[in-house]
Amino acid sequence: NNNSTDLYAHGIYLGAQVGRTSLHNPNAFTQTFGGALADALLFGLDRIGFTGYLGYSFNDYFGTEINYHRLADMSETGGLMDVNNHTRVQSVDLLAKGSLPLDKYFSPFAKGGVSYVYQDSVSTWYNGATIRYKSKTGRVMPVVVAGFDVHFTKSFAMDVSLAHWFKNGPIHSIDFPAIGISYTFGN
């Protein structure tokens, strides 16, 4: 008879992820001068992002996390209107985590909470004249995550997940599929 509360270690855990950030209409220039069509024509929308997180697992089913994301640091030059664009997006999340252990190796999970997202964009357009547009914006945004943990031991796991931040004002929605590792310091 296997007691599910004995499947994984509980306590403080640390983790890191790498993934592909998808910013939906990410830059200040296209938000002002052309929207999604200009975005699609001028800029790539996806970049590599990184996450570090600290959490606490109360039991096999519930936990909390605080995450730091370096979601995107994009620089593009060129395009149809000779545009130079730089966008940086970072966030800090406070999340609740619910897990459903299926066996000692596999545990699907869902997370939800709030995130403070900071977006810094600078765009310069050269077409006979020079137009420069700067935007620094921070917003609290809802975030949800779905994924699964694969446990190699009671303390060491790999995770695969998809995070989604919902649009709030000038910061558009963001998707972040990622893979990572975590280690729990507990018993």
DOZAKOL-158227 format. One record per atom (N, C-alpha, C, O): residue number from 1; residue in three letters; x, y, z. Coordinates in steps of 0.2 Angstrom, whole numbers. Each point is the difference from the previous one (the first is absolute). Last residue first. Layout:
<sites>
     n   res      px      py      pz
   NUM   ALA       X       Y       Z
...
</sites>
This chain:
<sites>
     n   res      px      py      pz
   187   ASN      63      82      16
   187   ASN      -1      -8       0
   187   ASN      -6      -2      -3
   187   ASN      -1      -6       0
   186   GLY      17      28      -6
   186   GLY      -4      -2       5
   186   GLY      -1      -8       0
   186   GLY       5      -3      -3
   185   PHE       2      22     -15
   185   PHE       4      -1       7
   185   PHE      -4      -2       5
   185   PHE      -3       5       4
   184   THR       2      -6     -32
   184   THR      -4       1       6
   184   THR       5      -1       6
   184   THR       2      -6       0
   183   TYR       1      13     -28
   183   TYR       2      -5       6
   183   TYR      -4       3       6
   183   TYR       0       6       2
   182   SER      -2      -5     -32
   182   SER      -1       3       7
   182   SER       3      -5       5
   182   SER       0      -6      -1
   181   ILE      -1      14     -28
   181   ILE       2      -5       6
   181   ILE      -2       3       6
   181   ILE       0       7       1
   180   GLY     -10      -3     -28
   180   GLY       5       2       5
   180   GLY       1      -6       5
   180   GLY      -2      -5      -1
   179   ILE     -11      17     -23
   179   ILE       2      -6       3
   179   ILE       5       2       5
   179   ILE       4       4      -1
   178   ALA     -25       9     -14
   178   ALA       6      -1       3
   178   ALA       2      -7       3
   178   ALA      -5      -4       1
   177   PRO     -13      24     -15
   177   PRO       2      -7       1
   177   PRO       7      -1       2
   177   PRO       4       3      -3
   176   PHE     -20      19       3
   176   PHE       7      -2       1
   176   PHE       0      -8       1
   176   PHE      -1      -2       6
   175   ASP     -15      27     -15
   175   ASP       1      -8       1
   175   ASP       7      -2       1
   175   ASP       4       3      -3
   174   ILE     -20      21       5
   174   ILE       6      -3      -1
   174   ILE      -1      -7       1
   174   ILE      -3      -2       5
   173   SER     -12      27     -10
   173   SER       1      -7       3
   173   SER       6      -3      -2
   173   SER       3       2      -5
   172   HIS      -3      25       6
   172   HIS      -4      -6      -4
   172   HIS       1      -6       4
   172   HIS       5      -1       3
   171   ILE      -3      27       5
   171   ILE       4      -6       0
   171   ILE      -5      -6      -3
   171   ILE      -5      -2       4
   170   PRO      -3      25       0
   170   PRO       4      -1      -6
   170   PRO       5      -6       0
   170   PRO       3      -1      -5
   169   GLY     -25      -2      19
   169   GLY       2       6      -3
   169   GLY       5       0      -5
   169   GLY      -1      -4      -5
   168   ASN      -1     -18      14
   168   ASN      -3       5       5
   168   ASN       3       7      -3
   168   ASN       6       1       0
   167   LYS      -9     -30      -7
   167   LYS       1       7      -2
   167   LYS      -2       5       6
   167   LYS      -6      -1       3
   166   PHE      14     -24       3
   166   PHE      -6       3      -3
   166   PHE       1       7      -1
   166   PHE       3       4       4
   165   TRP      14     -26      -2
   165   TRP      -2       6       3
   165   TRP      -5       3      -4
   165   TRP       0       1      -6
   164   HIS      10     -27       8
   164   HIS      -4       5      -4
   164   HIS      -1       6       5
   164   HIS      -4      -1       5
   163   ALA      20     -24      -7
   163   ALA      -3       6       4
   163   ALA      -3       5      -5
   163   ALA       2       0      -6
   162   LEU       6     -28       6
   162   LEU      -2       6      -4
   162   LEU      -3       5       5
   162   LEU      -5      -1       3
   161   SER      23     -22       0
   161   SER      -6       4       2
   161   SER      -1       6      -6
   161   SER       4       1      -4
   160   VAL      12     -23      16
   160   VAL      -2       2      -6
   160   VAL      -6       4       1
   160   VAL      -5      -2       3
   159   ASP      26      -8      14
   159   ASP      -7       2      -2
   159   ASP       0       2      -7
   159   ASP       4       3      -3
   158   MET      11     -20      21
   158   MET       0       4      -6
   158   MET      -7       2      -1
   158   MET      -5      -3       2
   157   ALA      19      -4      22
   157   ALA      -5      -1      -5
   157   ALA       1       4      -6
   157   ALA       4       5       0
   156   PHE       4     -15      27
   156   PHE       3       3      -7
   156   PHE      -5      -2      -5
   156   PHE      -2      -5      -1
   155   SER      -1      -3      24
   155   SER       2       8       0
   155   SER       1       3      -6
   155   SER       0       6      -1
   154   LYS      -6     -30       4
   154   LYS      -5       4       4
   154   LYS       2       7       0
   154   LYS      -5       4       1
   153   THR      14     -15     -22
   153   THR       0      -2       7
   153   THR      -5       3       3
   153   THR      -4       4      -3
   152   PHE       3      -1     -19
   152   PHE       5      -5       0
   152   PHE       2      -3       7
   152   PHE       1      -6       0
   151   HIS     -24      18     -12
   151   HIS       4       0       6
   151   HIS       5      -6      -1
   151   HIS      -1      -6      -2
   150   VAL     -15      24     -13
   150   VAL       3      -7       0
   150   VAL       5      -1       5
   150   VAL       5       4       0
   149   ASP     -27      14      -5
   149   ASP       7      -1       3
   149   ASP       1      -8      -1
   149   ASP      -4      -4       0
   148   PHE     -13      23     -14
   148   PHE       1      -6       4
   148   PHE       7      -1       2
   148   PHE       5       3      -3
   147   GLY     -25      18      -5
   147   GLY       6      -4      -2
   147   GLY       0      -7       4
   147   GLY      -5      -2       3
   146   ALA      -6      29      -6
   146   ALA      -2      -7       0
   146   ALA       6      -4      -2
   146   ALA       4       3      -4
   145   VAL     -11      24      13
   145   VAL       5      -5      -2
   145   VAL      -3      -7       0
   145   VAL      -4      -1       5
   144   VAL      -3      30      -4
   144   VAL      -2      -7       1
   144   VAL       6      -4      -3
   144   VAL       3       2      -5
   143   VAL      -8      26      13
   143   VAL       4      -5      -3
   143   VAL      -3      -7       2
   143   VAL      -2      -1       6
   142   PRO      -5      30      -6
   142   PRO      -1      -7       2
   142   PRO       4      -5      -4
   142   PRO       2       1      -6
   141   MET       6      25      12
   141   MET      -3      -4      -5
   141   MET      -2      -7       3
   141   MET       4      -3       4
   140   VAL       6      30       1
   140   VAL      -2      -6       3
   140   VAL      -5      -4      -5
   140   VAL      -5       3      -2
   139   ARG      24      15      -6
   139   ARG      -7      -1       1
   139   ARG       0      -7       4
   139   ARG       4      -4       0
   138   GLY      13      25     -12
   138   GLY       0      -5       5
   138   GLY      -8      -1       2
   138   GLY      -3       4       1
   137   THR      21       9     -21
   137   THR      -7      -1       3
   137   THR       1      -6       4
   137   THR       3      -5      -1
   136   LYS       9      23     -17
   136   LYS       2      -4       6
   136   LYS      -6      -1       4
   136   LYS      -3       5       2
   135   SER      12       4     -28
   135   SER      -6      -2       4
   135   SER       3      -4       6
   135   SER       3      -5      -1
   134   LYS       4      23     -22
   134   LYS       2      -4       6
   134   LYS      -6      -2       4
   134   LYS      -5       4       1
   133   TYR      13       5     -27
   133   TYR      -6      -1       4
   133   TYR       3      -5       6
   133   TYR       2      -5      -1
   132   ARG       6      21     -22
   132   ARG       2      -4       5
   132   ARG      -6       0       5
   132   ARG      -3       5       2
   131   ILE       9       2     -29
   131   ILE      -5       0       5
   131   ILE       3      -5       6
   131   ILE       1      -6      -2
   130   THR       9      20     -22
   130   THR       1      -5       6
   130   THR      -5       1       5
   130   THR      -2       6       2
   129   ALA       3      -3     -30
   129   ALA       0       4       6
   129   ALA       1      -5       6
   129   ALA      -1      -6      -2
   128   GLY       3      -3     -20
   128   GLY       1       7      -1
   128   GLY       0       5       6
   128   GLY       4       5       0
   127   ASN      -8     -27       6
   127   ASN      -3       0      -7
   127   ASN       0       8      -2
   127   ASN      -5       3      -1
   126   TYR      11     -19      24
   126   TYR       4       4      -5
   126   TYR      -4      -1      -7
   126   TYR       1      -5      -3
   125   TRP      -6       0      31
   125   TRP      -2      -1      -7
   125   TRP       3       5      -4
   125   TRP       0       6       1
   124   THR       2     -18      25
   124   THR       2       6      -4
   124   THR      -2      -2      -7
   124   THR       2      -6      -3
   123   SER      -8      -3      30
   123   SER       0      -1      -7
   123   SER       2       7      -4
   123   SER      -2       5       2
   122   VAL       1     -19      24
   122   VAL       2       6      -4
   122   VAL       0      -2      -7
   122   VAL       3      -5      -2
   121   SER     -13      -5      28
   121   SER       0       0      -8
   121   SER       3       7      -2
   121   SER      -2       5       2
   120   ASP      -4     -22      21
   120   ASP       4       6      -2
   120   ASP       1       0      -7
   120   ASP       4      -5      -3
   119   GLN     -20      -7      24
   119   GLN       2       0      -7
   119   GLN       3       7      -2
   119   GLN      -3       5       1
   118   TYR      -5     -22      21
   118   TYR       3       6      -2
   118   TYR       2      -1      -7
   118   TYR       4      -4      -2
   117   VAL     -22      -8      21
   117   VAL       4      -1      -6
   117   VAL       2       7      -2
   117   VAL      -4       5       0
   116   TYR      -6     -20      21
   116   TYR       2       7      -1
   116   TYR       4      -1      -6
   116   TYR       6      -2       0
   115   SER     -25     -16       9
   115   SER       7       2      -2
   115   SER       0       7      -1
   115   SER      -4       4      -3
   114   VAL     -13     -25      15
   114   VAL       1       7      -3
   114   VAL       8       1      -1
   114   VAL       4      -3       3
   113   GLY     -19     -21      -3
   113   GLY       2       5       5
   113   GLY       0       7      -4
   113   GLY      -2       1      -5
   112   GLY       2     -31       3
   112   GLY      -3       6      -2
   112   GLY       2       6       5
   112   GLY       1      -2       6
   111   LYS       4     -26     -16
   111   LYS       2       6       4
   111   LYS      -4       6      -2
   111   LYS      -2       0      -6
   110   ALA       3     -30       4
   110   ALA      -3       7      -3
   110   ALA       2       5       6
   110   ALA       0      -1       6
   109   PHE       8     -26     -14
   109   PHE      -1       5       4
   109   PHE      -3       6      -3
   109   PHE       0       1      -6
   108   PRO       7     -30       5
   108   PRO      -2       6      -3
   108   PRO      -2       5       5
   108   PRO      -1      -1       6
   107   SER      18     -20      -4
   107   SER      -5       4       3
   107   SER      -2       6      -4
   107   SER       4       5       0
   106   PHE      12     -31       2
   106   PHE      -4       5      -5
   106   PHE      -5       4       4
   106   PHE      -4      -3       4
   105   TYR      19     -15       6
   105   TYR       4       4      -5
   105   TYR      -4       6      -3
   105   TYR       4       5      -2
   104   LYS     -12     -21      18
   104   LYS       6       3       3
   104   LYS       4       4      -5
   104   LYS       5       3       2
   103   ASP     -31      -4      -7
   103   ASP       4      -6       3
   103   ASP       6       4       3
   103   ASP       1       6       0
   102   LEU     -19       7      -6
   102   LEU      -2      -6      -3
   102   LEU       3      -6       2
   102   LEU      -2      -6       1
   101   PRO      -3      32       9
   101   PRO       5      -5      -1
   101   PRO      -3      -6      -2
   101   PRO      -5      -3       3
   100   LEU      -1      29      -4
   100   LEU      -4      -6       1
   100   LEU       5      -6      -2
   100   LEU       1      -2      -6
    99   SER       0      30      14
    99   SER       2      -6      -3
    99   SER      -4      -6       1
    99   SER      -4       0       5
    98   GLY       5      30      -3
    98   GLY      -3      -6       2
    98   GLY       2      -6      -5
    98   GLY       1       1      -6
    97   LYS       7      26      15
    97   LYS       1      -6      -4
    97   LYS      -4      -6       2
    97   LYS       0      -2       6
    96   ALA       2      31      -5
    96   ALA      -2      -6       3
    96   ALA       1      -6      -4
    96   ALA      -2       1      -6
    95   LEU      16      24       5
    95   LEU      -5      -5      -3
    95   LEU      -2      -5       6
    95   LEU       4      -1       4
    94   LEU       9      26     -13
    94   LEU      -2      -3       7
    94   LEU      -6      -5      -2
    94   LEU      -5       2      -2
    93   ASP      26      11     -14
    93   ASP      -7      -3       2
    93   ASP       0      -2       7
    93   ASP       5      -2       3
    92   VAL       9      20     -21
    92   VAL       1      -4       7
    92   VAL      -7      -2       1
    92   VAL      -5       4       0
    91   SER      19       4     -24
    91   SER      -6       0       4
    91   SER       2      -4       7
    91   SER       5      -3       0
    90   GLN       4      17     -26
    90   GLN       1      -4       6
    90   GLN      -6      -1       5
    90   GLN      -4       4      -1
    89   VAL      14       5     -26
    89   VAL      -6      -2       4
    89   VAL       3      -4       6
    89   VAL       3      -6      -1
    88   ARG       6      23     -21
    88   ARG       2      -4       6
    88   ARG      -7      -1       4
    88   ARG      -3       5       2
    87   THR      11       4     -28
    87   THR      -5      -1       5
    87   THR       3      -5       5
    87   THR       3      -5      -2
    86   HIS       4      22     -21
    86   HIS       2      -4       6
    86   HIS      -5       0       5
    86   HIS      -3       5       2
    85   ASN       8       2     -30
    85   ASN      -4      -1       5
    85   ASN       3      -4       6
    85   ASN       4      -5      -2
    84   ASN      -2      19     -24
    84   ASN       4      -2       6
    84   ASN      -4      -1       6
    84   ASN      -2       5       2
    83   VAL      -4      -3     -30
    83   VAL      -1       1       7
    83   VAL       5      -3       4
    83   VAL       2      -6      -1
    82   ASP      -9      10     -25
    82   ASP       7       1       4
    82   ASP      -1       2       7
    82   ASP       1       6       2
    81   MET     -19     -14     -17
    81   MET       1       7       1
    81   MET       6       2       4
    81   MET       0       5       3
    80   LEU      -6     -28     -10
    80   LEU      -3       4      -5
    80   LEU       2       8       1
    80   LEU       0       3      -5
    79   GLY      16     -20      18
    79   GLY      -7       0      -2
    79   GLY      -2       5      -5
    79   GLY       5       3      -3
    78   GLY      16      -2      22
    78   GLY      -2      -2      -7
    78   GLY      -8       0      -1
    78   GLY      -3       4       4
    77   THR      16     -10      19
    77   THR       1       5      -4
    77   THR      -2      -2      -7
    77   THR       2      -6      -2
    76   GLU      -5      -2      30
    76   GLU      -1      -1      -7
    76   GLU       2       6      -4
    76   GLU      -1       6       3
    75   SER       1     -19      23
    75   SER       3       6      -4
    75   SER      -1      -2      -7
    75   SER       3      -5      -2
    74   MET     -12      -4      29
    74   MET       0       0      -8
    74   MET       3       6      -3
    74   MET      -1       6       3
    73   ASP      -3     -21      20
    73   ASP       4       6      -1
    73   ASP       1       0      -8
    73   ASP       5      -4      -2
    72   ALA     -23      -9      21
    72   ALA       3       1      -6
    72   ALA       5       6       0
    72   ALA      -1       5       4
    71   LEU      -8     -17      16
    71   LEU      -4      -3      -6
    71   LEU       3       2      -7
    71   LEU       0      -5      -4
    70   ARG       7       2      30
    70   ARG       3       4      -5
    70   ARG      -3      -3      -7
    70   ARG       3      -4      -3
    69   HIS     -12       1      30
    69   HIS       0      -2      -7
    69   HIS       4       5      -4
    69   HIS      -1       6       1
    68   TYR      -4     -16      25
    68   TYR       3       5      -3
    68   TYR       1      -2      -8
    68   TYR       3      -5      -1
    67   ASN     -20      -4      24
    67   ASN       4      -1      -6
    67   ASN       3       7      -3
    67   ASN      -4       5       1
    66   ILE      -8     -19      22
    66   ILE       2       6      -3
    66   ILE       5      -1      -6
    66   ILE       5      -3       1
    65   GLU     -25     -14      12
    65   GLU       6       2      -3
    65   GLU       1       7      -1
    65   GLU      -5       4      -1
    64   THR      -9     -26      15
    64   THR       0       7      -2
    64   THR       7       1      -3
    64   THR       5      -3       1
    63   GLY     -23     -20       4
    63   GLY       7       4       1
    63   GLY      -1       7      -2
    63   GLY      -5       2      -3
    62   PHE      -8     -29       5
    62   PHE       0       7       0
    62   PHE       6       3       2
    62   PHE       4      -3       4
    61   TYR      -8     -21      -7
    61   TYR      -5       3      -3
    61   TYR       0       7      -1
    61   TYR      -2       3      -5
    60   ASP      16     -19      18
    60   ASP       1      -2      -7
    60   ASP      -5       4      -5
    60   ASP       0       0      -6
    59   ASN       7      13      28
    59   ASN      -1      -7      -1
    59   ASN       0      -2      -7
    59   ASN       3       4      -4
    58   PHE       4      18      11
    58   PHE      -3      -2       6
    58   PHE      -1      -8       0
    58   PHE       1      -3       6
    57   SER      17      19     -19
    57   SER      -5      -5      -1
    57   SER      -2      -3       6
    57   SER       3      -2       4
    56   TYR       9      25     -15
    56   TYR      -1      -4       6
    56   TYR      -5      -5      -1
    56   TYR      -6       2      -2
    55   GLY      25      14     -14
    55   GLY      -7      -2       2
    55   GLY       0      -3       7
    55   GLY       5      -2       3
    54   LEU       9      18     -24
    54   LEU       0      -3       7
    54   LEU      -7      -2       2
    54   LEU      -4       4       0
    53   TYR      18       1     -25
    53   TYR      -5       0       5
    53   TYR       1      -3       6
    53   TYR       5      -4       1
    52   GLY       3      15     -28
    52   GLY       3      -3       7
    52   GLY      -6       0       5
    52   GLY      -4       5       0
    51   THR       7      -3     -29
    51   THR      -4       1       6
    51   THR       4      -3       6
    51   THR       4      -5      -1
    50   PHE      -2      14     -27
    50   PHE       3      -3       5
    50   PHE      -5       1       6
    50   PHE      -2       5       1
    49   GLY       2      -4     -30
    49   GLY      -1       3       6
    49   GLY       2      -4       6
    49   GLY       1      -6      -2
    48   ILE       0      11     -28
    48   ILE       2      -5       6
    48   ILE      -1       4       7
    48   ILE       2       6       0
    47   ARG     -17       1     -22
    47   ARG       7       1       2
    47   ARG       1      -5       6
    47   ARG      -5      -2       3
    46   ASP     -14      11     -24
    46   ASP       2      -5       5
    46   ASP       8       1       1
    46   ASP       4       2      -4
    45   LEU     -17      11     -13
    45   LEU      -4       0       7
    45   LEU       3      -4       5
    45   LEU      -2       1       6
    44   GLY      13      13     -28
    44   GLY      -2      -6       2
    44   GLY      -3       0       7
    44   GLY       2       5       4
    43   PHE      -4      15     -23
    43   PHE       3      -3       6
    43   PHE      -1      -7       1
    43   PHE      -6      -2      -1
    42   LEU      -4      16     -17
    42   LEU       7       3       2
    42   LEU       4      -4       5
    42   LEU       6       1      -1
    41   LEU     -29      -7      -9
    41   LEU       5       2      -5
    41   LEU       7       2       2
    41   LEU       5      -1      -4
    40   ALA     -22      -4      20
    40   ALA       1      -6      -4
    40   ALA       5       2      -6
    40   ALA       4      -5      -1
    39   ASP     -12      23      14
    39   ASP       4      -4       4
    39   ASP       2      -7      -4
    39   ASP       6      -2       0
    38   ALA     -20      18     -10
    38   ALA       7       2       0
    38   ALA       4      -4       4
    38   ALA       6      -2      -2
    37   LEU     -29      -4       3
    37   LEU       3      -1      -7
    37   LEU       7       3       0
    37   LEU       4      -4      -3
    36   ALA     -16       7      23
    36   ALA       2      -7      -1
    36   ALA       3      -1      -7
    36   ALA       5      -4      -1
    35   GLY      -6      30       8
    35   GLY      -3      -6       3
    35   GLY       3      -7      -2
    35   GLY       6       0      -2
    34   GLY      -2      25      -3
    34   GLY      -2      -5      -5
    34   GLY      -2      -6       3
    34   GLY      -3      -5      -4
    33   PHE      14      25      15
    33   PHE       0       1      -7
    33   PHE      -2      -6      -4
    33   PHE       3       0      -6
    32   THR      -3       1      31
    32   THR      -2       7      -2
    32   THR      -1       1      -8
    32   THR      -4       3      -2
    31   GLN      11     -24      12
    31   GLN      -6       1       3
    31   GLN      -2       7      -2
    31   GLN      -6       2       0
    30   THR      26      -9      -8
    30   THR      -6      -3      -4
    30   THR      -6       1       4
    30   THR      -6       0      -3
    29   PHE      26       8      13
    29   PHE      -1       3      -7
    29   PHE      -6      -3      -3
    29   PHE      -4       4      -3
    28   ALA      11     -12      24
    28   ALA      -3       6       1
    28   ALA      -2       3      -7
    28   ALA      -5       3      -1
    27   ASN       7     -30       5
    27   ASN       4       6       0
    27   ASN      -4       7      -1
    27   ASN      -5       0      -3
    26   PRO      -3     -25       4
    26   PRO       4       2       6
    26   PRO       3       7       0
    26   PRO       2       2       5
    25   ASN     -21     -20     -15
    25   ASN       1       8      -1
    25   ASN       5       3       5
    25   ASN      -3       4       3
    24   HIS       1     -26       5
    24   HIS      -6       1      -5
    24   HIS       0       8      -1
    24   HIS      -2       4       5
    23   LEU      22     -23       3
    23   LEU      -3       7       1
    23   LEU      -5       2      -5
    23   LEU       1       0      -6
    22   SER      12     -23      15
    22   SER      -4       2      -5
    22   SER      -3       7       2
    22   SER      -5      -1       4
    21   THR      27     -16       4
    21   THR      -5       5       1
    21   THR      -3       3      -6
    21   THR       3       1      -5
    20   ARG      10     -24      14
    20   ARG      -1       4      -6
    20   ARG      -6       5       1
    20   ARG      -6      -2       1
    19   GLY      24     -11      18
    19   GLY      -6      -1      -5
    19   GLY       0       5      -6
    19   GLY       5       4       0
    18   VAL       7     -15      25
    18   VAL       2       3      -6
    18   VAL      -6      -1      -5
    18   VAL      -3      -6       0
    17   GLN       7       4      29
    17   GLN      -3      -2      -6
    17   GLN       3       4      -6
    17   GLN       3       6       1
    16   ALA       0     -13      28
    16   ALA       2       4      -6
    16   ALA      -3      -3      -6
    16   ALA       0      -6      -1
    15   GLY      -2       4      31
    15   GLY       0      -2      -7
    15   GLY       2       5      -5
    15   GLY       1       6       1
    14   LEU      -4     -15      27
    14   LEU       3       5      -4
    14   LEU      -1      -3      -7
    14   LEU       1      -6      -1
    13   TYR     -14       2      27
    13   TYR       3      -2      -6
    13   TYR       3       5      -5
    13   TYR      -3       6       1
    12   ILE      -7     -14      26
    12   ILE       3       5      -4
    12   ILE       3      -3      -6
    12   ILE       4      -5       0
    11   GLY     -21     -10      12
    11   GLY       4       5       3
    11   GLY       2       5      -6
    11   GLY      -3       1      -5
    10   HIS      -3     -29       4
    10   HIS      -3       6       2
    10   HIS       4       5       3
    10   HIS       5      -2       3
     9   ALA      -3     -22     -20
     9   ALA       2       4       5
     9   ALA      -4       7       1
     9   ALA      -3       2      -5
     8   TYR      -8     -25      -6
     8   TYR       5       6      -1
     8   TYR       2       3       6
     8   TYR      -4       0       5
     7   LEU     -11     -19      -4
     7   LEU       3      -1      -7
     7   LEU       6       5      -1
     7   LEU       5      -2      -3
     6   ASP     -21      -2      23
     6   ASP       7      -2       0
     6   ASP       3       0      -7
     6   ASP       6      -2       0
     5   THR     -29       6       4
     5   THR       4       6       3
     5   THR       7      -2       1
     5   THR       4       4       2
     4   SER     -20     -19     -11
     4   SER       2       5      -5
     4   SER       4       5       3
     4   SER       4       4      -3
     3   ASN      -6     -30      11
     3   ASN      -3       6       2
     3   ASN       3       6      -4
     3   ASN       6       1      -1
     2   ASN      -9     -29      -3
     2   ASN       4       6      -1
     2   ASN      -4       6       2
     2   ASN      -5       2      -3
     1   ASN       5     -30       7
     1   ASN      -4       6       0
     1   ASN       4       6       0
     1   ASN       4       1       5
</sites>
